[in-house]
Amino acid sequence: MFETGGELGLREISRRKPIIKNRIELHIEQRVISFATGNPAFGQVRVSNELKKEGVFISPAGVRRVWLRNELETFKKRLKALEAKAAREGLVLTEAQVAALEKAKEEKVSKGEIETCHPGYLGAQDTSHVGNIKGVGRIYQQTFIDTYAKVAAVKLYDRKVALVAADMLNDRVIPMCDQYGIPLMRILPDRGTEYCGAREHHEYQLYLAIENIDHTKTKAKSPQTNGICERFHRTMQEEFYATAFRKKIYTTIEQLQQDVDIWLQYYNNERPHSGRYCFGKTPMQTWRESIHLAKEKMLDTLNENFVSLQLSGEVETGSAGEQPVSNNPTGWNGRGGENTPLFPFGYSGH
């Protein structure tokens, strides 16, 4: 083009012109950039929701466009921007910690959505290896997530056996369900030895039998079946552990558990969730607003809707006067009789 037209041949001749009036305002773009470098693990939907709480309104697509203009569209690029910012401000990051953050795993693809009806209908439980603490050894995390409201509970241990899996339910999960008056109906762990075994000599199976909790196993060699826990472990690794181990040196499990509990308070009560039934609300907000769905299907609640007949103490006779109709009815609704239905309104217990 230069040989044929000279310098004029290199002139931009496209008629396409940028529409400046539709461009995102400068102060919003700068806030998106600073938020991306401060929280590289957040996706575009999460960033949009978090900025709305600050009064900065920008769509997820707008966040994506800002990232593309500033080369921040991937987690790895945002992580490098954070590293450069930390170097300018004098923060020191070890290579092992940076390598741990840069180790991006392919997102596990869930094959199908877990069917759940209300809080307490199905809980997912899993074990995760957190890391090693000098003087303590390996640290394992017991995770429980309600598949409807996405409320999470976490407790740390120094081993992975059936006893600690049962202790997790007894210490964190069952008290939470009892507080709101709903039972935990079913549990979905993987096929690890801490969850599967003979009921007679397996602490976890025995505890499920005592609490009357049904046990559903995941499909063999398919971690996607329990993908809700796997995704939570990745979220917790990127948003909590990756930064917590940079800021503080832990010497006991109790110290780490205290910080885990603080982060869980934020996760359950402040962090917007984009789950199927959350619609951008926090997990605890979804839990409280859907408690009535669980109580509507409880037998005790159904029995309260039955109308009992008031006894007058008089012996009524039948139409022909040959025998009394009822003097001490023992039926399910005061009408007596042997063929009274066990479940009213067509309820079959499922």
N, C-alpha and C positions, 0 to 999 in steps of 0.2 A: 504493500500500500504506500510506503514511503517512496519507493522507486517510481511509482506511477503518478502519485499525486503530491509528493513532497510532504511538508509539515501539515498542510491542509487535509491530506489524506488520512492522517491519524486523528483528526478531530472526531469527537463523539457526534454521530448523526442520528442517534436513536431519538424518537419522538416521545418516549416514555419519560415522564417527569414525576419525581416523588411528590406525594401529597403531604406537605409539611403539617397541615392542620390536624391530620389524623395521627401524627407521631405522638408517642407517649411523652408526657411532660418530663423535663430533665430531672427534677427532684424525685419523681417516682422511679425513674430508671436508676438513679444513683442508689436509692434505698433498696431496690431489687438486687443490685450488684453487691452491696454491702451485706445484705441478708444471705445471699448465695455463698459468699466467702466465709461467713460466720457459721452457716449451717449447710455444709456441702451435701449432707445425706438427704435433705428434703427434696421432694419432687415438686413439679410446677403447681400441682393442685394444692399440696400442703403449703407451699410458699404463699399462694394466693389467699388461702384461709387464714394464715398467720398474720399477713399484712392487713387484712380486713379488721382484725382486732386492734390494730394501731391506727385505724382510720385511713389507710392507704388502699384504695380500691383499684385493683387490676385483675384482669381475668387470667386463668391459667395459660391461655394462648398468648396473652401479652407478656407474661413472665418468660415464656419460651422464646419469644422474639427478642427480648432483651438479652437472654442468654446467648442466642445465636449471634447477635451483633458483637458481643463481648467475649466470645469463645468460652462460654461457661455451660454449654448444653449437656455435657456429660459429667457424671460424678467424679471421674478421674481429673477432668479439667478444673472443676471447682475445687478439688482437693489440692491441685498444684497452685491455684490462686491463693488458697488459704496458707499454704506453705510459704509462698513468697511474701504474703502479708505478715506472717509470723516472723520471718527473717528481718523484715524492715523494722518491726516493732521490738525486736530483741528477744522474742520467744525462742526457746531451744527445743527442737523436736529430734528425738533419736531416730536413727535410720530404721530400727526394728519397728518402731511405732508407726512411722510413715509407711513402711512396707506393709504393715498390717492393715492400715487404712486403704492403701492402694490395691489391695488384693480383692478385686471385685469378682464376685461369683455370679454366674448366670442365674437369673431369677427362676425359681422353680415354678413350673407351669402347673396350675391346679386343674385336674381333670374333673370338672363338675363342681357344683356348689353344694356345700353341706346343707341338707334339709333340716331346718330347725323351726320350731313353732313359737317359743317363748323363752324367757330367761329360766335357767334350770333344766331345760329340756335335754340339752346335750352339752357336756363339758369336754374339752380336749386337754390332754395332759401329756407332757413329754419331758425328757431329760436332756440337758445340754451341758457340754463341757466348757466352762468359762475360761479356765487357765490354771496356772500354778502360782502359789504364794510361798515365798521362802519361809521355811519354818513350819508351814501348814501342809503343803502338798497340793494335790489336785483339788479344784473347786468345781462342784457340779451344781447345776441349777435345775430345780423342779419347777415347771411352769404349768399353770392352769389358766385356760381361757374359756369363758362362756361363749359358745359359738353364735348366740343371738345378739347379745349386747356388746360383745368383745371386751368385757371386763376381765382384767388379767390379775393373777396373783403369782408371786415368785418367792421362793425360799431357797437359800443356799445351803449346801451340805459338803462334807469332805469325802463322801462315798455315794455310790449309786446301788442301793439294795431295796428290797421290797419294803422294809420297815420305814425308810425315809419317804418312799412314795406314799405310803399310808399316812405318815405323819403330816405330809403336805396337805392332804385333804382334811385331816382332823384339826389342824392348827389354823389354816387360812380359809379353806373353801366352805366347809360345813358351817362354821360360825357365821359367815357372811350370808349364807342361805337362810339360816335360822333367824338372823336379825330381821330379814324381810318376810319371813313366814312362808317361804317356798322351798320345796325339796329339790335335791339334785336327782334327776331321774336316771340319767345314763352318762357313762364316761367313755371316752374314746382315746386310749393310749396306743402306743405302738406295741410290737411283739417282743419287747425287751424282757430279760429275765426278772427285772424288778416289777413287772406288771403281770406276767403270766406264770402260772404254776398251779399245783394242786391246792385246793382250798384248805385241806386239813393242816398243811404245814407251810402255807404261804401267807405272810402277814397282809399283803395288799388284797388278795382275793378274799381273805377272811373279813377284812374291814368292809369291803364292798357288800358282802353278804349281811353283815350286821346292820349297815346303814340302808340296806335294800336298794342298792344302786346297780342297775344293769351294766354289764361289761360288753362293749363292742370293740373288736380288734380291727386294726387297719389291715389293708390288703398286703400280702407278703411281697417284699421287695418293691414297695410303692410308697415312698415317703410323701408323695403328693396327697395321699389320702388324709394325712394329718398336716396338710400344708399350712393351716392357720397358725400352728405352733412354730413351724419352720420359718414362716414369714415374720412372726413376732421376734424370734431369736435374732434374725438379721436386723430388724429395726432396733432392738435393744443393743446389739453390738455396735451399730453405726452411730446411734444417738446417745448412748450412755457409756458403755465400756470403753470405746475407743478414746474418749476424752477423759473419762474418770481415771484411768490408769496413767494418763499423762500428767494429771494435776496432783495426784496424791499417791503416796506409797502406803499400801495396806499391809498390816502385819497379822491381822486376825480376820476370820470370816465375819465376826460381829460388826467390825468397822465397815466392811463392804456391804453387809446387809442393811445397815442404817442408810447408806447412800442409795441403795437399790429401792428401799421403801420410799424415800423422798422422790425419786424419779417416778415410781409407780403412782404416787399421789398425783403427780403432774399428768402422767399418761391417762389415768382413769378419769380425772376430774377437770382437766384443763385442755388437753390436746384434742382437737377435732379429729374425728375418725370418719373415713370414707367407706365404712363397711356397708353391707347390703341393707341392713336394717337401721343403720345409724343416721344416714342422710346428713352427714356433716356435724352431728351432735357428738358430745363426749360419750364414752362408754357408760359412765355412771348415770348420765342424764337419760340415755337410752334404757338402761336397766330400770330406773325408777318409773319412767313413763310407760313401761310395758309390763310392770308387775301384775296389772289386772288381767293380762292375757294368761298368765300362769294360774292365778287364783280362780279364774273362771272355769278351769278344767280340773280343779281339785275336787275330789268326792265330798269332802267336808263342806265346801262351799255350795256344791250342788244340793246337798241335803238340807241346807238352810233355806232353800227355795221351796221346799215341800210344805204344804199347808196341812197342819194337823187338825183333826176334828176335835172339838171340845166335848168331853164326856159329861153327861147330865146325871149319871148315876141311876137312871131309870132303865128298866128292861124293856126294850122295844120288841114288839112281836112282828112277825112277817105278815104278808098280805092275807094269808089264810089263818093266822093266829096259831099255827101249830108249834112254832119254836121261836126263841128269841133271836133277834138278828145279831146283836153284839152287846156284851156287857163289859168285857175287858179286852179290847182289841190289841193285838200285838203285831199288826202289819206295819209295813214301812211308812205308811202315811196315816195310820189311825183307822183304816178301813178293815183291817184284819184279812184273814184268808190265807190259804196255803200257797196259792199260785200268784203271789205278788211279784212283780218284776224286780230283778236285782238292780238293774240300772235304768233309771227313768229317761225319758226324752230320747230314746234310741241310743244312749251312750253305751259303748261296748268296752270301754277301758283302754282303748288305743290312743 
